[in-house]
Amino acid sequence: MVHALLAAANAAGFAPSILDSQPWRWRLTGNTLALYLDRTRVDHDVDVDGRLAIMSCGAALHHARTALAAAGWRIAVDRGPDPADPDRLASLRLEERSPAEPEGAPLAGSVALRRTDRTPVTGAPIAAAQLKAVISAVRAEETSLHVLYPDEVLELARVASGGRPAPSGSADRSIGAGPAGLAGGRGATFALLYGHTDEPEDWLRAGEALSAGWLTATAAGVSVLPLSAAVEVVSTRQAVQVMIGCVGYPYLLLRLGRATVVPSGPRRAPAAQIIDRR
């Protein structure tokens, strides 16, 4: 169990995070791996309320879940802050070994292959079946994906330009880019990750949904670029919410396109994970 949980925490190191900050740490106790927000790694100038940091933690949580499922472990997930320790976001408890589900293999195989693709999207848009697969993966994590029409993309670019653009982060594992990412080429499909409430636990679930959708996209040959500028500032976030008809609270914009370069191997190894053992 200890080996499996340590391996899951290390797999989480491949998860996307705001400015490649990996704002999380793990605590291993018996058969339980707890996830904590590491506030020392949160850049409050960019991520004022910590929503993108918590989404990053959610992506790490889903990566860990994916690794455990692929290893044949049945797990129980407990989400929500501990009143005595609000930085505790979730925990994974191993229950028993079970046959690995075949449909989970492509996701597990995509963990080390997933990349942030900032190159312009060219060629035809992604196929309807590919988009449907990504949407289904997001919905399975109790979050939704609203695909934008061309006129909504133009309106979103106008809204985003009125906000404070975020730095684009490091070369690979980052969440966040400015409005320039909306000029992604005719082959780009833009979709808004959103939910029906807007609390820290929702941001965590949104991060899990981001990971699920991204790994699914990677397995299907679809590139992903996350864009956060339009939802970082309260005023622009509210404008985006009105733009989509107030169907929910916007968390993050995704640019999807046909991957022009198929990953030939894993990315660089992630930074060593912070794992406390009790």
N, C-alpha and C positions, 0 to 999 in steps of 0.2 A: 504493500500500500504506500509506504513512504517513497519507494522508488517511483511509483506511478504518479504521485502527487508532485514530486520534484520535477519529473519530466514534463508534467502539464504546466507548471509554473515557468519552466524554461521555454516551452512552446509559446507561451503568452508573450515572450519577449519579441516575437515576430509581429505582434499586433500593431496596427497604425496608432499613432498618438500625436497629440497637438505639439507641433514644433519638435517632434521626435523626442519628447521629454520623458516618456514612460512614467507618468505620475502615479505610480502604484507601488505597493509592496505586499508581500505575502506573509502569512503566519501559518506554519504547519504544526498542528497539534493532533497526535494520534492519527485518525483516519479523516481528518478535516483540514482543508486548506482555505483560509480566510483571506479575503481581498480587502485592502485598505487604500484609501486615497492618501498619497504623500503630498501634503500641502507645500512642502519645501520645493517641489518641482512644478508648481503652478505659477505661470506668468500672469499675474493679475492685470498687467497693462494690456495684454491681448485678450485674456480670458477672464473678464471682470468677475463673473459670478461662479466660475469654475465649472460651467456646464460642459465645455469641450474636454476638460480634464476628466470629468466623470464619464463622459462618453468614451474617452480613451480607455478608462478602466473597464467599461462594459465590453469593449472590443477584446481586451486582454482576457476577460472572464470567458467570453465565447471561444476564444482560441484554446483556453485551458479545457473547457468542456469538450471541444472537438477532439483534442488529443486523448482525453480519458475515454470518450466513446469509441474512438478508433482502437484503443487498447483493450476494449471489451469490458469496461467498467460501467456498472449501473450507478448513477449518482443522484443525490438529492441536492437541490440548489435552494439556498435560503437568501433571499434578497431583502434589502431594507436596512437602514442604519440601526445600530444598537443605541438605545437612549443613553447608555452609559459611555458610548464611544461612537460619536456621529461619523467618524472617518472610516468606520467599518462598513463596507458597502454590500458585501455578500460573502457566502461561504459555500464550498463544495464538500460534500460528505460522501465518501465511498461507501456503498452498501454491499455489493456483491459482484462477482465476475459474471459476465453474460456474453453470449456470442456477439461479436462486433457486427453492426448493421452494415450491409454492403453499400447502401446509399451514402453512408458517411465517409467512405474511403476517398472519393474525389475531394471532399472538403479538407480532410486531413492532409492529403497530398498537396493541396494548394497553399497550406500555411507558409511554407518556406519559399513558395514561388510568387506569392502575392507582391505586387509592386504598385507604387503610385506613378501613374503615367501622365506627365505634363506636356507631352508632345501634342501638336494639333491633331485632331481627329480627321482623317481623310477617308474617302470611299463611301460605300453605302452604309446606312444606319444598321445597327444590330438587328438581328432577326427577331420576329415577334416571339418565337419560342424562347430565345435567350432572355428577352426582357421579362417574359412571364415567369421564367425560372427565378430570376433575381427578385421579382415582386413577391413570389411565393415564399422565398427564403426569408425575406424581411417580415412578411405577415406572420410567419411561424414564430417569430420572436415578439409578437404582440405590438408591432409597430407597422406603419403604413408608408407607402411610396406613391406620391402623386407625380405622374409623368406630365411635364409641361408642354403646352402647345407652343408653336413658334412665337406667337404674339405675347405669350406669358414670359418667354425667355427674354424678349426685348424689354418688357416691363420690369422684369427682375433685374436686368442690367442697369436700368435707370435707377431703380430703388437702391441697388448695391452701391452705385457710384456716389450716392449721398451719404453712405456710412463710412466708417473708418476701416480701410482695408487692412487685412492682417498680413504679417510677413508670411512668405510661402513655405517657410520651414526648411529642413535639410533635404538632402538629395533623395531620400527614399521614404521613410516611414513618418509622414506627417499628415495631420488633419488641418486643413486651412489654406486658402489661397484667395487672392483678391478678385475683384470683378473681371479682370482681364481673362480669367479662366472661362468666362461666358462666351468669349470669342473662340470657340473650340472647333470651328469648321462645320460644314454642312452635314457631315456624317455623325455629329454628336447628338446624343439623346440626353436631355436634362430631366432629372427627377428629384423631387423634394421629399426627404425623410421627415415624417411628422408623426405626432401622436395626439391623443385626445385630452391629455393633461400635461402639465409642465412642472413636474417636481423632480428632485434629484433621482428618485427611483426610475422615473420615466427616461431620464437622460442615460441612466445605466442600461436600461432595456434598449434604448436607441443605439447605444454602442454595440450591444450584442447583435442587434439587427444589422448594423453597418458591417460587422464582421461576417455575419452569415451571408448577406448579399454580396459582399466583396469576394469571399472565398468561392461562392457559387459562380460569380462572374469570371473569376480567374480560371476555374475549371472549364468554363464554356468558351474561353478565348475572348472575353470582353474586358476592355481596359476600364479603369475607374480613376477618376480624379475628384476628391472631395473639395468642396468650396464652402467656406464658412463666413466670408465677409458679410453677406447679406443677413446673417442671423446673429452676429456678434453684438450688435448694438440694438438696444431695446426698440428705438424708434423704427429702424429698418425691419426688425423682426416683426413688429406689429403691422407694418406696411405689407410685408410678404404674407402675413396671415390673412389680411383683408383681400389681397390679390387672389389667393386660392379659395376665396369664398368662405373663410373662417371654418373650414372643415376640421381644423386641428391646429396644434402648435408646431411651427417649423423648427426642426433641429439642425438639419444640414442639407446642403444641395450636393447632388452627385452628377458628374458628367460621365456618361457611358459611351463607349465606342468600340469598334472592332480593333482588337489588339493587333498592331502592325508587326511587333516583334514578340515571338513566342519565347517565354523564359526557358533557357536551356539548362538551368540548374538553380540551386538555392541562392538567395541573396547572401550578403555577408552575415556572419553570425550575430545575433542580437547581443546587446550589452548584458553583462551578468545580472541576473535578477536578484532583487533584495528579498531574501527569504529568511524570516525568523523561525527558529525551531524551539518549541516548548516541550 
